[in-house]
Amino acid sequence: MANIAIVGAGQAGLFLGFGLLEDGHEVTLFSDQTPDAILHGRLPSGMGLFEDAVKKEAALGLTFWEDVMTRGEGAILELINPDGSVGLHIAPPVPRPHRSVDQRLKNSRWMRELERRGASVRVVPLANPEQLDAHVAGFDLVVVATGKGALSTLFPRDARRSPFDRPQRHITCFLVKNFRPELRSGTIRVLPGLGEVIITPFYSRENLKARILLIEGIPGGPLDYLSRALSGRELLEECKQTLFKLLPGQLEDLREAELSSEQCWLRGTITPTVREPVGRLASGRAVLGLGDALLLHDPLAAQGGNNATHMADFYRTRIREHAGRPFTAEWMQRTFDDFWLSYGQYAMGVTAGLLMPPAPHQQAVLVSAHQVPEVAAALIDGLYDPRTLFPWFVDPAVTRDFLQAKGVPPALLEQFWNPPSRETGH
């Protein structure tokens, strides 16, 4: 069995560590934070996992909060009219489960559990590649599962695969309590030209059945709070007042909501990015990137944590299949490329697609999903498994055939594929 170093104590690195331990490998986890520091730190994100990723966690005995948390059921997509009313309501007939557990609670517990199961856990400075180089000599394989700070420079941006070269949204995220009534579904409200508002159940560090309020503002618009010099509580109140104006009568359940704590909010920007998978340390050693180190997602489509889980599981399988042979740079490149082709490109495609205005054939999908439950199910299922959206959601010809097969009325399709021409007057 191999002696493997994992750098980074997030979803991807920890999940890979558990899988490798189960397969009999020696695992050493490097983190720049102790479990207590992670637990008592700031909210890192509002990450949620869909059904398939949760099942993979359960298979490794890692779902420690199932008996106490609110179990998310289904996702609802709403397109908002300019007057704030709901234009399209899209909900699948059979909701699928999802889970959101505070990463501070989850990662700190997982870090301790990984050590209990036999891994070596080392808390060391990881501010730059030089510090990393000093720690990882002698391992058969080094996997870097963090893209924070200077370590991100290990993996150059892949301009060909990266969908954007700048942030498409300015992100503001709150963990709130006192949200009534209890919420099980995740709701995405799309305000064309302004951004998106997402509310989803969340199990917090304080063992509260809380909610994530995620605001994705198009830069310069009313949902862009990036430059507001306010405390978390002040910013939440300002956001609430803006939402009450933009969505009159729709978010009354949010009126009494409060910030869970002053640490429970964040804001910033993310440029969806694909990076080259093989990094080189100063010693010449090749290291393999994983998760956000290589595939960085805007949270709008909720693909980041799910992609990280599936990617770690894919790497685990390839490591097991490669038993007894050296982990060369060529093997690393091939492993990533195969994951990209089988899953990663689709997750990034969904992320990029939701950040852009829908093309006419995609508008047809949205209108059809509002009217035909089978189309609604197929569309929402594409968030749970992005591979299922391709090619029918991106290729106009395939889209039309797909919608016809789902029973969408021909008259509706004609509005998008053969719109009536305007008659000129004489």
C-alpha positions in Angstrom: 0.0 0.0 0.0 1.1 3.6 -0.6 2.1 6.3 1.8 0.0 9.3 0.8 0.1 12.9 1.9 -3.1 15.1 1.7 -2.8 18.8 2.1 -6.0 20.6 3.2 -8.7 19.7 5.7 -11.8 20.5 3.6 -14.4 18.4 2.0 -12.2 17.0 -0.7 -9.1 16.3 1.3 -10.8 14.7 4.3 -13.2 12.6 2.2 -10.2 11.3 0.2 -8.4 10.5 3.4 -11.2 8.3 4.7 -11.4 6.4 1.5 -7.7 5.8 1.3 -7.6 4.6 4.9 -10.4 2.1 4.1 -8.4 0.8 1.2 -5.4 0.2 3.5 -3.1 3.1 2.6 -1.0 5.1 5.0 -2.5 8.6 5.2 -1.0 11.8 6.5 -3.2 14.9 6.5 -1.6 18.4 6.6 -3.6 21.3 7.8 -2.8 24.9 8.8 -5.6 24.8 11.5 -6.4 22.6 14.4 -9.9 21.1 14.7 -10.7 23.6 17.4 -9.6 26.5 15.3 -11.8 25.3 12.4 -14.8 24.8 14.7 -14.5 28.3 16.3 -13.6 30.2 13.1 -15.7 32.1 10.6 -18.2 30.6 8.3 -16.2 29.4 5.3 -19.2 28.9 2.9 -22.8 27.6 2.8 -21.9 24.4 1.1 -24.6 21.8 0.5 -24.5 18.2 -0.9 -26.9 16.5 -3.1 -28.2 12.9 -2.8 -25.3 11.0 -4.5 -22.6 12.8 -2.6 -24.4 12.2 0.7 -24.7 8.5 -0.1 -20.9 8.4 -0.6 -20.4 10.0 2.8 -22.8 7.5 4.4 -20.9 4.6 2.8 -17.8 5.7 4.8 -19.8 6.2 8.0 -19.4 10.0 8.0 -23.0 11.3 8.3 -23.0 12.1 12.0 -25.9 14.5 12.1 -28.7 12.7 10.3 -30.8 12.3 13.5 -30.7 15.9 14.5 -30.6 18.0 11.3 -33.4 19.2 9.0 -33.2 17.0 6.0 -33.5 19.1 2.8 -36.0 17.8 0.3 -36.0 19.1 -3.2 -35.1 22.3 -5.0 -37.5 25.0 -6.3 -36.5 27.4 -9.1 -38.5 30.6 -9.5 -38.1 33.3 -12.2 -39.1 36.7 -10.9 -41.0 39.3 -13.0 -39.8 43.0 -13.0 -42.6 43.9 -10.6 -41.4 41.2 -8.1 -44.1 38.7 -8.7 -43.3 35.1 -9.6 -43.3 34.6 -13.3 -42.3 30.9 -13.5 -42.4 28.4 -10.7 -40.5 25.2 -11.3 -40.6 22.3 -8.8 -40.1 18.6 -9.5 -43.0 16.3 -8.7 -40.8 14.0 -6.5 -38.3 16.0 -4.4 -34.8 14.6 -4.0 -32.8 14.9 -0.7 -29.9 17.2 0.0 -28.0 18.1 3.1 -26.1 21.2 4.3 -23.9 20.9 7.4 -21.8 23.7 8.7 -18.3 23.0 7.4 -16.8 24.2 10.7 -18.7 21.5 12.6 -18.2 18.9 9.9 -14.5 19.4 9.1 -13.4 19.6 12.7 -15.3 16.4 13.5 -14.0 14.7 10.4 -10.4 15.7 11.2 -10.6 14.1 14.6 -12.3 11.1 13.2 -9.7 10.6 10.5 -7.0 10.6 13.2 -9.0 8.2 15.3 -9.3 5.8 12.3 -5.5 5.7 11.9 -4.3 8.7 9.9 -1.5 11.0 11.0 -2.7 14.6 11.3 -0.2 17.3 11.3 -0.9 21.0 11.9 1.8 23.0 10.2 2.2 26.4 8.4 1.2 26.1 4.8 1.4 29.7 3.7 3.4 29.0 0.5 4.8 26.1 -1.7 8.2 26.4 0.0 6.8 25.4 3.3 4.8 22.6 1.8 8.0 21.3 0.1 9.7 20.9 3.4 6.9 18.7 4.8 6.1 16.2 2.0 9.5 14.6 1.2 9.3 10.8 1.3 5.6 10.3 0.4 4.6 8.1 -2.6 1.9 10.6 -3.6 1.1 14.2 -2.5 -2.5 15.5 -3.1 -3.1 19.2 -2.6 -6.7 19.8 -1.7 -6.7 23.5 -0.9 -6.5 26.4 -3.3 -6.0 29.0 -0.5 -3.4 31.7 -0.7 -0.1 31.1 -2.4 -0.7 27.4 -2.8 -3.0 28.2 -5.6 0.0 29.3 -7.6 1.1 25.7 -7.8 -1.6 25.0 -10.5 -1.7 27.4 -13.4 -5.1 28.5 -14.8 -6.3 26.5 -17.8 -7.5 29.3 -20.1 -9.0 26.8 -22.6 -11.3 25.1 -20.0 -12.0 28.1 -17.7 -15.4 29.6 -18.6 -14.7 33.2 -17.3 -11.7 35.4 -16.6 -13.5 37.6 -13.9 -16.2 37.1 -11.3 -19.8 37.1 -12.6 -21.4 37.7 -9.2 -20.6 39.6 -6.0 -21.5 37.1 -3.3 -23.0 37.8 0.2 -23.9 34.9 2.4 -25.5 34.8 5.8 -26.3 32.0 8.3 -29.6 33.0 9.9 -31.8 31.8 12.7 -35.4 32.5 13.7 -36.6 31.7 10.2 -40.3 30.6 10.2 -41.8 28.3 9.3 -39.4 25.3 9.1 -38.0 25.0 5.6 -37.2 21.8 3.8 -36.8 22.7 0.2 -34.0 24.9 -1.2 -35.3 27.8 -3.2 -33.5 29.7 -6.0 -35.1 33.0 -7.0 -33.8 34.4 -10.3 -34.1 38.2 -10.7 -33.1 38.7 -14.4 -30.5 41.4 -14.7 -30.0 41.7 -10.9 -28.9 38.3 -9.7 -30.2 35.4 -7.6 -31.4 34.8 -4.0 -31.0 31.3 -2.5 -32.5 30.1 0.8 -31.8 26.5 2.0 -31.9 24.5 5.2 -28.6 24.4 7.1 -27.4 22.6 10.2 -25.1 25.0 12.0 -22.2 24.8 14.4 -24.5 25.8 17.2 -26.6 22.7 16.5 -29.4 24.9 15.2 -31.7 24.1 12.3 -30.7 27.4 10.6 -31.0 28.7 7.1 -28.4 29.9 4.5 -29.3 33.1 2.8 -27.1 33.5 -0.3 -27.3 36.6 -2.4 -25.6 36.5 -5.8 -25.6 40.1 -7.1 -24.6 41.1 -10.6 -21.9 43.7 -10.1 -23.2 47.2 -9.8 -26.8 46.2 -9.2 -29.0 46.4 -6.1 -27.9 43.0 -4.9 -24.2 43.9 -5.0 -23.1 44.5 -1.4 -19.3 44.0 -1.9 -18.3 47.5 -1.0 -20.7 48.2 1.9 -18.8 49.0 5.1 -21.1 47.4 7.6 -21.1 44.8 10.4 -22.7 41.4 9.6 -25.9 42.3 11.5 -26.1 45.7 9.8 -25.5 44.2 6.4 -28.2 41.5 7.0 -30.8 44.1 7.9 -29.9 46.2 4.8 -30.2 43.1 2.6 -33.5 42.2 4.1 -35.0 45.6 3.3 -33.7 45.4 -0.3 -35.3 41.9 -0.7 -38.6 43.1 0.8 -38.7 45.8 -1.9 -37.6 43.6 -4.8 -39.8 40.6 -3.8 -42.8 42.1 -2.1 -44.8 39.7 0.0 -42.6 36.7 -0.8 -40.0 36.7 2.0 -42.1 37.6 5.1 -40.7 34.4 6.7 -37.3 36.3 6.7 -38.6 39.3 8.6 -37.6 38.0 12.1 -34.4 36.3 10.9 -31.2 37.2 12.7 -27.5 36.4 12.1 -26.6 33.3 14.1 -23.4 35.0 15.2 -21.1 37.7 14.0 -18.9 35.0 12.5 -21.7 33.6 10.4 -21.5 35.7 7.3 -19.2 36.3 4.4 -18.9 38.2 1.2 -16.5 38.2 -1.8 -16.1 37.1 -5.3 -15.3 33.8 -7.1 -14.2 33.4 -10.7 -15.2 29.9 -11.9 -11.8 28.5 -12.8 -10.2 25.3 -14.1 -6.5 24.8 -13.3 -3.8 22.5 -14.6 -3.8 19.4 -12.4 0.0 18.9 -11.9 2.0 21.3 -9.8 5.8 21.4 -9.2 7.5 22.2 -6.0 10.9 23.8 -5.8 12.4 20.4 -5.3 11.0 19.3 -8.6 8.4 17.0 -7.0 5.1 16.7 -8.8 1.9 17.1 -6.8 -1.7 16.4 -7.8 -4.5 19.0 -7.2 -7.9 18.1 -5.9 -11.2 19.9 -5.4 -11.2 23.7 -5.3 -7.4 23.6 -6.0 -8.3 22.7 -9.6 -12.1 23.3 -10.1 -13.4 26.4 -8.5 -17.1 27.0 -8.7 -19.4 29.9 -8.0 -21.8 28.7 -5.3 -24.9 29.5 -7.4 -25.3 26.0 -8.8 -24.1 24.3 -5.6 -21.6 22.2 -7.5 -18.5 22.9 -5.5 -18.9 20.5 -2.6 -20.5 17.9 -4.8 -17.8 18.1 -7.4 -15.1 17.8 -4.6 -16.8 14.7 -3.2 -17.1 12.9 -6.6 -13.6 14.0 -7.6 -12.1 12.6 -4.3 -14.0 9.3 -4.8 -12.7 9.1 -8.4 -9.1 9.7 -7.3 -9.5 7.0 -4.7 -10.6 4.5 -7.3 -7.7 5.4 -9.6 -5.2 5.2 -6.7 -6.5 1.7 -5.8 -6.2 0.6 -9.5 -2.7 1.9 -9.6 -1.4 -0.2 -6.7 2.3 -0.8 -6.6 3.3 1.5 -9.4 4.8 5.0 -9.1 2.5 8.0 -9.2 4.1 9.9 -12.1 3.1 13.3 -13.4 1.7 11.5 -16.5 -0.6 9.4 -14.2 -1.7 12.6 -12.4 -2.6 14.3 -15.7 -4.4 11.3 -17.0 -6.4 10.9 -13.8 -7.6 14.5 -13.8 -8.4 14.4 -17.5 -10.5 11.3 -17.1 -12.4 12.9 -14.2 -12.9 16.1 -16.3 -14.3 14.2 -19.2 -16.5 11.9 -17.1 -17.9 14.5 -14.6 -16.0 17.7 -14.0 -16.8 19.4 -17.3 -20.5 19.0 -16.7 -20.4 20.4 -13.2 -18.5 23.4 -14.5 -20.8 23.7 -17.4 -23.9 23.9 -15.1 -22.1 26.6 -13.0 -21.3 28.7 -16.1 -24.7 28.2 -17.6 -26.6 29.5 -14.6 -24.4 32.6 -14.4 -25.3 33.6 -18.0 -28.7 34.7 -19.4 -30.6 31.8 -20.9 -30.4 31.3 -24.7 -33.8 31.1 -26.5 -33.9 27.3 -26.4 -33.2 27.4 -22.7 -36.0 29.8 -22.2 -38.2 27.2 -23.8 -37.0 24.7 -21.3 -37.8 27.0 -18.4 -41.3 27.8 -19.7 -41.9 24.1 -20.4 -40.7 23.1 -16.9 -43.3 25.5 -15.4 -46.0 23.7 -17.2 -44.8 20.0 -17.6 -43.7 18.1 -14.4 -41.5 15.8 -16.4 -39.5 18.7 -17.7 -39.3 20.2 -14.3 -37.9 17.0 -12.9 -35.3 16.7 -15.6 -34.2 20.3 -15.1 -33.8 20.1 -11.4 -32.2 16.7 -11.6 -29.5 18.4 -13.6 -28.4 20.2 -10.4 -28.1 16.9 -8.6 -26.3 15.2 -11.5 -25.1 17.8 -14.1 -24.2 15.1 -16.6 -28.0 14.5 -17.2 -28.4 18.0 -18.7 -26.1 17.3 -21.6 -26.6 17.5 -24.5 -30.3 18.3 -24.4 -30.0 21.6 -22.4 -27.2 23.0 -24.5 -27.9 21.9 -28.1 -31.1 23.7 -29.5 -31.9 20.8 -31.9 -31.6 18.2 -29.2 -33.6 20.5 -26.8 -36.5 20.6 -29.1 -36.6 16.8 -29.6 -36.3 16.3 -25.8 -39.2 18.6 -25.0 -41.3 17.0 -27.7 -40.7 13.6 -26.2 -41.7 15.0 -22.7 -45.1 16.0 -24.1 -44.5 19.8 -24.3 -47.4 21.2 -26.5 -46.2 22.0 -30.1 -47.7 25.5 -29.8 -45.3 26.3 -27.0 -42.3 25.1 -28.9 -43.3 27.1 -32.0 -43.0 30.3 -29.9 -39.2 29.7 -29.5 -38.2 27.8 -32.7 -40.5 29.4 -35.2 -41.6 32.8 -33.8 -44.2 34.6 -35.9 -42.5 37.3 -38.1 -43.7 40.9 -37.7 -45.8 42.1 -40.5 -44.8 45.3 -42.1 -47.5 47.9 -42.7 -48.1 49.7 -46.0 
